[in-house]
Amino acid sequence: MGCDVVLAPGLPVAAVRPLFDERDRRLSRFIESSELNRLNARPRGVAVVSEELASMLSLALDAAHATGGLVTPSVGGAMLAAGYDRDFALISPDGEPVEPAAVPSVASMILRGRILLRAEPLLLDLNGVVKGRTVDDALALLGDGWVSAGGDLATAAPIVVGLPGGDVVTLDRGGLATSSVAGRSWLRGGERQHHLIDPHTGSPTRSRWRDVTVAAPTCLAADVHAKAALLLDGAGPDWLDDRGLAGRFVDHAGVVVTNRTWADGVALEAAA
């Protein structure tokens, strides 16, 4: 999944390593033999997929519907077009100019059990959903403590978490995830690219936000809503408030903005 996985001190790594390894082998875009890559090699028509892939794709479709198509599994082609065609550590720092690729609507995709129909050529990317759900599943396996993958975490007990820009927050339980354009970026034709694709343009988003952190009942929900809020630009804080989710936003100048739900939660913590 291209990130470090960290557990609360004393928790058995061996209990969750197979879970992360198996999902990476099956669902990564960056492992040539993965089931996802075999599926993407035939990007149109009917395919029978494993229960594991069908489950993750179902979650990704749910995320697309919940975010009005902002967080969608159909961005695989646009990510490739932007130059994210291999593990991030192997991406060349610059290259030829790129043209954006259209992001197909998930309406062109039907999933019925393990049967997937794609009515038009469509390359899938499931990484965010897979990582968030695997963090949640790992915590469920362990039954206590906390699990973090690339800084996105799920916890069953209060934990103090560092935030972009140097602040900290106490998360009592549930999930916390940050979506950011600060770390994974590269150049093509001298123009900056990153992995957060705006599905309306097919290009990396030009949102005013550099980092968006969201607290939610699960790591998966936090990750999905953090991505959507970043892509929504100035509408992100209110969009999260409408869903009762706490969000903290950092712009490209380092200025921090919180939505009402986040501010209320921090105020309650301070009063306690």
C-alpha positions, 0 to 999 in steps of 0.5 A: 500500500506504499506506507508504513503500518504501525500498531500500538505498543505491545500489539502482535504484528503477526496477527495483522501482517497477513491481512495487509500482505494479502490485500496488497498482493491482490488489490494493488495497482503496483504489483504486476500479478495482482488480481486488480491488474489482471482485471484492468488488463481487460477494462471493458465487458463482463468479469468474475472477480474474487469475493475480496475484490468484489467487497472492496469494489462495493465499498468504493462504489458506496463511496462514490455514491456518498460523495456525488462521484468525487471519490470514485474507483474509476480514476485509474486511467486518469492516474496513469495519464498523470504519471502515477503508473508505478509505486511512488518511490519509483516515479521519475521526478519529471517527464513529458507533458501529459494530457488529462484522461476522462474519468468515467462515471460509475454509472457505466459499471454494475456489480452483482455479487462477484459479477462485474460489468463495465459498459465502457473502458474503465481502469479501477483504483481501489487503494484508498478504500483498501487501506482504510478498510484494512486498518479498520479490519486490523483493529477488529482483529486485534480488539484493542489499541490502535492501528495506523497505515500511512498516518491514517488510523483507527483506535479503540482507546483515546490517543493523541495524534499529531496533525499537519502544521504541528497541532495535536488532537485527542481521538477518543475512538473511531477513525482519523485520516488526512488527505494531502497533496503535499507529499506524493507529487511529481512533475510532468513537462514542468507542471506539478502532478499528484494523486488526488484527481478531480473527476470533473477535469481528469487532472490533479485537483487545484483545490485551495487545501493542501491537507484535510483531516477528518474524524469519523466512526471508521478509518474508511469513512474518515479517508473517503470524506477527507478526500471529498472535502479536499476536492470540494475546495471552499465548500469542503468545511460546510459539506462535512458539517452537513454530515456531522463530521469534524474536519481540519483544513490547511491551505497551501500557505499553512493557514489552518481552518476548522469546520464547526463540528471540529471546533465544537469537538475540540471545545468539549475536549478542552472543557473536559 
